[in-house]
Amino acid sequence: MAFNYDYLRGFIKENYGTINKFAEFLGIGTTQIYERLGNRVPFTQKEIDKVANESKAEPLPPQEIYRLFFTK
């Protein structure tokens, strides 16, 4: 199933500046993040949870998480 990660890409740019910094935050390599954004490999539950709970001072609301990771 392919997801549209345009909103996530904007979130990354706004909050991390670069894909590389976002990959570093998640603890994965740049190649791995591009595989996820290209729908070749799914984001793991651990990665989604880290973004949801550690990206900002407050946890992200469920609607925001859905928009970031589950938009088709």
OpenMM code with the backbone's topology and positions (N, CA, C; nanometers):
from openmm import Vec3, app, unit

residues = "MET ALA PHE ASN TYR ASP TYR LEU ARG GLY PHE ILE LYS GLU ASN TYR GLY THR ILE ASN LYS PHE ALA GLU PHE LEU GLY ILE GLY THR THR GLN ILE TYR GLU ARG LEU GLY ASN ARG VAL PRO PHE THR GLN LYS GLU ILE ASP LYS VAL ALA ASN GLU SER LYS ALA GLU PRO LEU PRO PRO GLN GLU ILE TYR ARG LEU PHE PHE THR LYS".split()
positions = [
    Vec3(0.0848, -0.1171, 0.0000),
    Vec3(0.0000, 0.0000, 0.0000),
    Vec3(0.0898, 0.1240, 0.0000),
    Vec3(0.0676, 0.2145, -0.0909),
    Vec3(0.1486, 0.3356, -0.1023),
    Vec3(0.0852, 0.4505, -0.0249),
    Vec3(0.1693, 0.5212, 0.0465),
    Vec3(0.1248, 0.6385, 0.1207),
    Vec3(0.1856, 0.7635, 0.0591),
    Vec3(0.1180, 0.8755, 0.0772),
    Vec3(0.1657, 1.0040, 0.0290),
    Vec3(0.2367, 1.0738, 0.1451),
    Vec3(0.3667, 1.0909, 0.1331),
    Vec3(0.4451, 1.1501, 0.2407),
    Vec3(0.4777, 1.2978, 0.2185),
    Vec3(0.4010, 1.3666, 0.1352),
    Vec3(0.4259, 1.5090, 0.1118),
    Vec3(0.4169, 1.5901, 0.2412),
    Vec3(0.3172, 1.5634, 0.3218),
    Vec3(0.3017, 1.6369, 0.4483),
    Vec3(0.4183, 1.6052, 0.5421),
    Vec3(0.4602, 1.4806, 0.5456),
    Vec3(0.5750, 1.4417, 0.6282),
    Vec3(0.7011, 1.5124, 0.5803),
    Vec3(0.7196, 1.5224, 0.4502),
    Vec3(0.8367, 1.5934, 0.3965),
    Vec3(0.8368, 1.7398, 0.4413),
    Vec3(0.7202, 1.8032, 0.4423),
    Vec3(0.7102, 1.9405, 0.4911),
    Vec3(0.7407, 1.9494, 0.6396),
    Vec3(0.6910, 1.8529, 0.7152),
    Vec3(0.7174, 1.8457, 0.8592),
    Vec3(0.8674, 1.8313, 0.8845),
    Vec3(0.9319, 1.7478, 0.8062),
    Vec3(1.0762, 1.7269, 0.8200),
    Vec3(1.1506, 1.8568, 0.7924),
    Vec3(1.1155, 1.9227, 0.6836),
    Vec3(1.1828, 2.0477, 0.6465),
    Vec3(1.1634, 2.1537, 0.7547),
    Vec3(1.0418, 2.1648, 0.8056),
    Vec3(1.0097, 2.2660, 0.9066),
    Vec3(1.0770, 2.2380, 1.0410),
    Vec3(1.0828, 2.1113, 1.0804),
    Vec3(1.1309, 2.0772, 1.2144),
    Vec3(1.2750, 2.0283, 1.2210),
    Vec3(1.3271, 1.9778, 1.1103),
    Vec3(1.4627, 1.9223, 1.1104),
    Vec3(1.5547, 1.9882, 1.0088),
    Vec3(1.4987, 2.0568, 0.9136),
    Vec3(1.5792, 2.1246, 0.8131),
    Vec3(1.6188, 2.0359, 0.6961),
    Vec3(1.6671, 1.9157, 0.7256),
    Vec3(1.7112, 1.8253, 0.6189),
    Vec3(1.6659, 1.6819, 0.6470),
    Vec3(1.6614, 1.6047, 0.5410),
    Vec3(1.6309, 1.4617, 0.5524),
    Vec3(1.7386, 1.3936, 0.6371),
    Vec3(1.8640, 1.4353, 0.6193),
    Vec3(1.9745, 1.3746, 0.6939),
    Vec3(1.9560, 1.3909, 0.8442),
    Vec3(1.9169, 1.5093, 0.8872),
    Vec3(1.8972, 1.5334, 1.0307),
    Vec3(1.7793, 1.4529, 1.0839),
    Vec3(1.6750, 1.4377, 1.0022),
    Vec3(1.5601, 1.3572, 1.0432),
    Vec3(1.6003, 1.2101, 1.0558),
    Vec3(1.6773, 1.1606, 0.9601),
    Vec3(1.7254, 1.0222, 0.9658),
    Vec3(1.8098, 1.0012, 1.0911),
    Vec3(1.8946, 1.0979, 1.1213),
    Vec3(1.9779, 1.0904, 1.2421),
    Vec3(1.8903, 1.0861, 1.3674),
    Vec3(1.7861, 1.1685, 1.3712),
    Vec3(1.6922, 1.1687, 1.4836),
    Vec3(1.6297, 1.0305, 1.5022),
    Vec3(1.5934, 0.9667, 1.3915),
    Vec3(1.5314, 0.8343, 1.3987),
    Vec3(1.6327, 0.7233, 1.4264),
    Vec3(1.7609, 0.7532, 1.4080),
    Vec3(1.8634, 0.6517, 1.4290),
    Vec3(1.8792, 0.5574, 1.3116),
    Vec3(1.8480, 0.6078, 1.1921),
    Vec3(1.8627, 0.5272, 1.0708),
    Vec3(1.9455, 0.6057, 0.9698),
    Vec3(1.9885, 0.5373, 0.8649),
    Vec3(2.0683, 0.6018, 0.7621),
    Vec3(1.9831, 0.6783, 0.6617),
    Vec3(2.0502, 0.7619, 0.5862),
    Vec3(1.9822, 0.8415, 0.4838),
    Vec3(1.9168, 0.7520, 0.3787),
    Vec3(1.9853, 0.6461, 0.3395),
    Vec3(1.9284, 0.5532, 0.2413),
    Vec3(1.7993, 0.4935, 0.2938),
    Vec3(1.7988, 0.4568, 0.4211),
    Vec3(1.6791, 0.3971, 0.4806),
    Vec3(1.5623, 0.4956, 0.4821),
    Vec3(1.5881, 0.6224, 0.5109),
    Vec3(1.4777, 0.7194, 0.5145),
    Vec3(1.4218, 0.7398, 0.3739),
    Vec3(1.5090, 0.7416, 0.2727),
    Vec3(1.4598, 0.7554, 0.1356),
    Vec3(1.3796, 0.6324, 0.0924),
    Vec3(1.4171, 0.5146, 0.1407),
    Vec3(1.3386, 0.3944, 0.1107),
    Vec3(1.1994, 0.4051, 0.1715),
    Vec3(1.1906, 0.4612, 0.2906),
    Vec3(1.0607, 0.4773, 0.3562),
    Vec3(0.9764, 0.5829, 0.2848),
    Vec3(1.0372, 0.6966, 0.2538),
    Vec3(0.9636, 0.8036, 0.1856),
    Vec3(0.9232, 0.7635, 0.0439),
    Vec3(0.9950, 0.6679, -0.0139),
    Vec3(0.9631, 0.6181, -0.1479),
    Vec3(0.8703, 0.4976, -0.1468),
    Vec3(0.8158, 0.4635, -0.0300),
    Vec3(0.7216, 0.3516, -0.0153),
    Vec3(0.7826, 0.2155, -0.0485),
    Vec3(0.9144, 0.2027, -0.0392),
    Vec3(0.9773, 0.0728, -0.0626),
    Vec3(0.9877, -0.0075, 0.0669),
    Vec3(0.9976, 0.0636, 0.1790),
    Vec3(1.0057, 0.0017, 0.3118),
    Vec3(0.9128, 0.0812, 0.4029),
    Vec3(0.8300, 0.0148, 0.4831),
    Vec3(0.7395, 0.0902, 0.5714),
    Vec3(0.8126, 0.1482, 0.6927),
    Vec3(0.7598, 0.2586, 0.7439),
    Vec3(0.8089, 0.3113, 0.8708),
    Vec3(0.7741, 0.2101, 0.9788),
    Vec3(0.8632, 0.1923, 1.0743),
    Vec3(0.8358, 0.0994, 1.1836),
    Vec3(0.7502, 0.1679, 1.2896),
    Vec3(0.6885, 0.0870, 1.3710),
    Vec3(0.6084, 0.1409, 1.4808),
    Vec3(0.6966, 0.2239, 1.5736),
    Vec3(0.8185, 0.1783, 1.5968),
    Vec3(0.9128, 0.2499, 1.6826),
    Vec3(0.9449, 0.3884, 1.6254),
    Vec3(0.9651, 0.3970, 1.4940),
    Vec3(0.9955, 0.5251, 1.4295),
    Vec3(0.8767, 0.6202, 1.4379),
    Vec3(0.7579, 0.5690, 1.4112),
    Vec3(0.6374, 0.6519, 1.4187),
    Vec3(0.6175, 0.7011, 1.5616),
    Vec3(0.6374, 0.6133, 1.6585),
    Vec3(0.6229, 0.6504, 1.7991),
    Vec3(0.7237, 0.7577, 1.8384),
    Vec3(0.8458, 0.7466, 1.7898),
    Vec3(0.9486, 0.8465, 1.8223),
    Vec3(0.9097, 0.9833, 1.7674),
    Vec3(0.8623, 0.9883, 1.6445),
    Vec3(0.8178, 1.1152, 1.5860),
    Vec3(0.6991, 1.1692, 1.6649),
    Vec3(0.6052, 1.0827, 1.6973),
    Vec3(0.4837, 1.1245, 1.7678),
    Vec3(0.5129, 1.1810, 1.9061),
    Vec3(0.6101, 1.1244, 1.9749),
    Vec3(0.6318, 1.1612, 2.1149),
    Vec3(0.7569, 1.2424, 2.1442),
    Vec3(0.8509, 1.2504, 2.0497),
    Vec3(0.9765, 1.3186, 2.0784),
    Vec3(1.0115, 1.4307, 1.9811),
    Vec3(0.9299, 1.4544, 1.8793),
    Vec3(0.9613, 1.5578, 1.7807),
    Vec3(0.9424, 1.6987, 1.8336),
    Vec3(0.8473, 1.7145, 1.9206),
    Vec3(0.8147, 1.8466, 1.9746),
    Vec3(0.8031, 1.8358, 2.1255),
    Vec3(0.7883, 1.9503, 2.1915),
    Vec3(0.7779, 1.9515, 2.3379),
    Vec3(0.6582, 1.8703, 2.3863),
    Vec3(0.5494, 1.8765, 2.3127),
    Vec3(0.4275, 1.8015, 2.3465),
    Vec3(0.4089, 1.6890, 2.2450),
    Vec3(0.3532, 1.5758, 2.2855),
    Vec3(0.3237, 1.4698, 2.1880),
    Vec3(0.2290, 1.5210, 2.0791),
    Vec3(0.2466, 1.4693, 1.9601),
    Vec3(0.1599, 1.5085, 1.8490),
    Vec3(0.0221, 1.4466, 1.8674),
    Vec3(-0.0840, 1.5187, 1.8295),
    Vec3(-0.2183, 1.4607, 1.8382),
    Vec3(-0.2353, 1.3496, 1.7340),
    Vec3(-0.3260, 1.2564, 1.7603),
    Vec3(-0.3468, 1.1440, 1.6673),
    Vec3(-0.3746, 1.1872, 1.5231),
    Vec3(-0.4488, 1.2969, 1.5055),
    Vec3(-0.4803, 1.3427, 1.3693),
    Vec3(-0.3533, 1.3814, 1.2937),
    Vec3(-0.2580, 1.4411, 1.3645),
    Vec3(-0.1314, 1.4819, 1.3035),
    Vec3(-0.0484, 1.3588, 1.2656),
    Vec3(-0.0459, 1.2604, 1.3512),
    Vec3(0.0281, 1.1369, 1.3240),
    Vec3(-0.0305, 1.0689, 1.2004),
    Vec3(-0.1628, 1.0626, 1.1949),
    Vec3(-0.2297, 1.0025, 1.0796),
    Vec3(-0.1921, 1.0774, 0.9517),
    Vec3(-0.1960, 1.2089, 0.9583),
    Vec3(-0.1659, 1.2899, 0.8401),
    Vec3(-0.0204, 1.2710, 0.7960),
    Vec3(0.0704, 1.2588, 0.8914),
    Vec3(0.2119, 1.2411, 0.8591),
    Vec3(0.2412, 1.1059, 0.7948),
    Vec3(0.1826, 0.9994, 0.8495),
    Vec3(0.2234, 0.8646, 0.8110),
    Vec3(0.1214, 0.7809, 0.7347),
    Vec3(-0.0045, 0.8204, 0.7356),
    Vec3(-0.1063, 0.7312, 0.6797),
    Vec3(-0.1942, 0.7936, 0.5717),
    Vec3(-0.1533, 0.9071, 0.5169),
    Vec3(-0.2274, 0.9691, 0.4074),
    Vec3(-0.2035, 0.8883, 0.2804),
    Vec3(-0.3122, 0.8572, 0.2112),
    Vec3(-0.3000, 0.7799, 0.0861),
    Vec3(-0.3127, 0.8704, -0.0333),
] * unit.nanometer
topology = app.Topology()
chain = topology.addChain("A")
for resn in residues:
    res = topology.addResidue(resn, chain)
    for name in ("N", "CA", "C"):
        topology.addAtom(name, app.Element.getBySymbol(name[0]), res)
